[in-house]
């Protein structure tokens, strides 16, 4: 089964502070996870699946393309939210190395490794940014319900009204 991604690794590097020289293996595994955990609940499973079908078949509608890539004006689309969630999830992987029998903190000749407190500040800032873009995505869909009718059928209100610190609904029965 092929894994269908709504964003590629270079786009994540372009949107977030992840440097171009960072090995994509440090965050690649989080793309699918973040799509499923943060994007699918924000837009609804039916419409999430429709987007994946459009990506797989290379036949996204104009409205789906705007939802994914933004409108080249004020709406930025799904990709910034997804990229920041990936960055948020992957920061720990970029800070540590998991070996055969150890967890090791990264070291470099030119940089000092971050403290756990400093890492926490970076993660919080990334989470705040990801939450902002996710809420912006939800607001955009709500303001354009006539265009995105299938996106309103899966419980957008609970995603706004009853959310945890990551902006994801805490009442999963309503999603």
C-alpha positions as CSV (number, residue, x, y, z in Angstrom):
1,X,0.0,0.0,0.0
2,X,1.4,3.3,-1.0
3,X,1.5,6.1,1.5
4,X,-0.1,9.2,0.2
5,X,1.3,12.5,1.5
6,X,-0.3,15.9,1.2
7,X,3.1,17.6,1.5
8,X,6.7,16.7,0.5
9,X,9.8,16.9,2.6
10,X,11.2,20.0,0.8
11,X,8.0,21.9,1.4
12,X,8.3,21.1,5.1
13,X,11.9,22.5,5.1
14,X,10.7,25.6,3.2
15,X,7.9,26.3,5.6
16,X,9.5,25.5,8.9
17,X,13.0,26.3,10.5
18,X,14.2,22.8,9.4
19,X,17.4,23.4,7.5
20,X,17.9,22.1,4.0
21,X,20.9,20.0,5.3
22,X,18.8,18.1,7.8
23,X,18.3,14.5,6.8
24,X,14.6,14.0,5.9
25,X,14.7,10.7,7.7
26,X,14.5,12.7,10.9
27,X,11.0,13.8,10.2
28,X,9.6,11.8,7.2
29,X,7.8,9.3,9.5
30,X,5.8,12.1,11.1
31,X,4.2,13.3,7.9
32,X,1.6,10.5,7.7
33,X,1.1,10.6,11.5
34,X,0.4,14.3,11.5
35,X,-2.0,14.0,8.5
36,X,-4.0,11.4,10.4
37,X,-3.9,13.0,13.8
38,X,-4.2,16.7,13.0
39,X,-5.4,17.3,9.5
40,X,-8.0,14.5,9.1
41,X,-10.0,15.7,12.2
42,X,-9.8,19.3,11.1
43,X,-11.3,18.7,7.7
44,X,-13.3,15.5,8.2
45,X,-12.5,12.0,7.2
46,X,-14.7,12.0,4.1
47,X,-13.0,15.0,2.7
48,X,-9.6,14.0,3.8
49,X,-10.1,10.8,1.8
50,X,-11.2,12.8,-1.2
51,X,-8.0,14.9,-1.0
52,X,-5.9,11.7,-0.8
53,X,-7.8,10.3,-3.8
54,X,-7.2,13.5,-5.7
55,X,-3.5,13.4,-4.9
56,X,-3.2,9.8,-5.8
57,X,-5.0,10.2,-9.1
58,X,-3.5,13.6,-9.9
59,X,-7.0,15.1,-10.4
60,X,-7.6,17.5,-7.6
61,X,-10.4,20.0,-8.2
62,X,-9.6,23.7,-8.2
63,X,-11.2,24.0,-4.7
64,X,-9.2,21.0,-3.4
65,X,-6.0,22.6,-4.8
66,X,-6.8,25.9,-2.9
67,X,-7.5,23.9,0.2
68,X,-4.2,22.1,-0.1
69,X,-2.0,24.9,-1.4
70,X,-3.8,28.1,-0.4
71,X,-5.2,30.8,-2.7
72,X,-1.9,32.8,-3.2
73,X,-3.5,35.7,-1.2
74,X,-4.3,35.4,2.5
75,X,-5.4,31.7,2.8
76,X,-2.3,29.5,3.2
77,X,-4.0,26.1,2.9
78,X,-3.3,22.8,4.7
79,X,0.4,22.6,4.1
80,X,1.6,25.2,6.7
81,X,-0.5,23.5,9.4
82,X,0.8,20.1,8.4
83,X,4.4,21.3,8.1
84,X,4.4,22.8,11.6
85,X,2.8,19.7,13.1
86,X,5.6,17.6,11.5
87,X,8.2,20.0,12.9
88,X,6.6,19.9,16.3
89,X,6.5,16.1,16.4
90,X,10.0,15.7,15.0
91,X,12.0,18.2,17.1
92,X,12.8,15.5,19.7
93,X,14.1,13.2,16.9
94,X,16.4,15.9,15.7
95,X,17.7,16.4,19.3
96,X,18.4,12.7,20.1
97,X,19.7,9.7,18.3
98,X,18.2,6.3,19.1
99,X,20.9,3.6,18.9
100,X,20.8,-0.2,19.5
101,X,20.8,0.1,23.3
102,X,21.0,3.9,24.0
103,X,19.4,7.2,23.6
104,X,22.0,9.8,22.8
105,X,21.8,13.6,22.7
106,X,23.2,15.1,19.5
107,X,26.6,16.8,19.7
108,X,28.3,19.0,17.1
109,X,31.7,20.6,16.8
110,X,30.2,24.1,16.1
111,X,27.0,24.1,18.3
112,X,26.1,23.4,21.9
113,X,23.2,21.0,22.3
114,X,20.0,22.5,23.6
115,X,18.8,21.9,27.1
116,X,15.5,20.1,27.7
117,X,14.0,23.4,28.8
118,X,15.2,25.1,25.6
119,X,13.8,22.3,23.6
120,X,10.5,22.8,25.4
121,X,10.4,26.4,24.3
122,X,11.0,25.5,20.7
123,X,8.3,22.8,20.8
124,X,5.8,25.1,22.4
125,X,6.4,27.8,19.7
126,X,6.0,25.1,17.0
127,X,2.8,23.8,18.6
128,X,1.4,27.4,18.8
129,X,2.2,28.0,15.2
130,X,0.7,24.6,14.1
131,X,-2.5,25.3,16.2
132,X,-2.8,28.8,14.6
133,X,-2.6,27.4,11.0
134,X,-5.0,24.5,11.9
135,X,-7.6,26.9,13.4
136,X,-7.1,29.2,10.3
137,X,-7.8,26.2,8.1
138,X,-11.0,25.4,10.0
139,X,-12.1,29.1,10.0
140,X,-11.5,29.2,6.2
141,X,-13.7,26.2,5.6
142,X,-16.4,27.5,7.8
143,X,-16.4,30.9,6.0
144,X,-16.6,29.0,2.6
145,X,-19.1,26.4,3.5
146,X,-20.9,26.8,0.2
147,X,-17.7,25.7,-1.6
148,X,-16.7,23.0,0.9
149,X,-19.9,21.3,1.7
150,X,-18.4,17.9,2.4
151,X,-15.9,19.6,4.8
152,X,-18.7,20.8,7.1
153,X,-20.4,17.4,7.6
154,X,-17.8,15.9,9.9
155,X,-18.0,18.0,13.0
156,X,-16.1,21.3,12.6
157,X,-17.8,22.9,15.6
158,X,-16.4,20.4,18.1
159,X,-13.0,21.0,16.7
160,X,-13.3,24.7,17.7
161,X,-15.4,24.4,20.9
162,X,-13.9,21.4,22.7
163,X,-10.2,21.2,21.9
164,X,-7.1,20.4,23.8
165,X,-3.8,22.4,23.7
166,X,-3.1,21.1,20.2
167,X,-6.4,22.3,18.7
168,X,-7.7,18.8,18.2
169,X,-11.2,17.9,19.4
170,X,-11.3,16.1,22.8
171,X,-14.7,14.7,22.1
172,X,-14.0,12.0,19.5
173,X,-17.6,10.9,19.3
174,X,-18.5,14.1,17.6
175,X,-15.8,13.8,14.8
